[in-house]
Amino acid sequence: MNYQKLDAALATALNNVQNSEEPSLVVFIHTEPILDSAAIAVLESLGVSGVTSGKDIFTATLSPNAISQLSDQSWVKHLKRSHQLRLVNKRINIGKLGV
């Protein structure tokens, strides 16, 4: 595992995962802009969809083992953990609109 390519949130999350084979971490994969067929095959084998040459950011739900495998690839620039979005359930008081 090349930890220099991981952001702090992803490195921390990896330490808390129990099963290293189960895809449980949603990540952004930042790659070189031009991918060869071998790189595309690696991404597709890990379940990354929409892989085309010319695209350099991908999202996927990966296992710790897959993240380790990707971090060792020279064409992967860095991996970042995707944060879960939360619903904003806050009532906004606009006040009265009057003339």
N, C-alpha and C positions, 0 to 999 in steps of 0.2 A: 504494500500500500504506500502510495506516495502522498503523504499528508500535506505536502507543500501545495498540492492542487486542490485541497479541500478548504472550504470556509469553516470558521469556528463552530457555527451551528451544526454543520454536518458532522464534523469530527466529534462533537459532543454527543450527537444523536447516535453515532455508531457505537459508542461505549455503552449505550443503554439498550441496545437491541439484543434480544435473547437468542433468536434463531438467525444464523448468518446466511441461511439459504432462502429465507422467506422474503419476497419483495415487499418492503414495508416503508421505504423512505422515498418521498417524492423529491426529485432533484432536477436542477437545471444543468445540462451538460453543454459546456462551451468548448467548441472545437475549432480547429483550423478551418478557414472558409472553404477550402477545396479538399474534399475527401476522396481518397481512392476507393476502389471497389472492395479492398480488404477491410478498410475502416467502416464502410457502409455495412458490410457483412457482419462485423463485430457488433455494431449498434443494433442491427435487426435481430441478431441472435439473442440479444439481451431484452428484446421486446420493445425497443424504441421504434415508434411508428413515424411515418412522414420523413424518412431519411432521404435526402437528396444532396448532391454536391452543389455547393453554392449557399447552403444554409449552414449556419454555425452555432445555433442555439436550439437545443432539443429538451423536451421534458419527458420524464419517465418515472415509473415507480420501480425502484431497484432494490435488490438485496445487498447486504454489506459485501458479499463476495463479488457481486457484479460491480459495485463501486470500486472495490479494490482492483479488479481487473481493468476497469476503465482508467483509473488514476495512473496506471503504469503505461498507458499508451502515449506515445510521443505526440500524437495529433490531438490529444485532449489537453486544452489549456487549463481549465479548472472546473470544479464541480461545486455547485451551491445547493444548499437545502432550500426547498420551497416551503414557505411558511403557510400554514393553513389560514385561509381567509375566515373572518368571523362576521356574523351578521351584525349590522348596526340596528339595534332595536331601541332606538332612542327617539322619543317624541320631540319634535321640533316645535317650539312655540313661536309662531310667526307673528302673533298679535293681530289686532284688528287692522284691516285695511280700510281706510275711510277717505272721504273726500273733504 
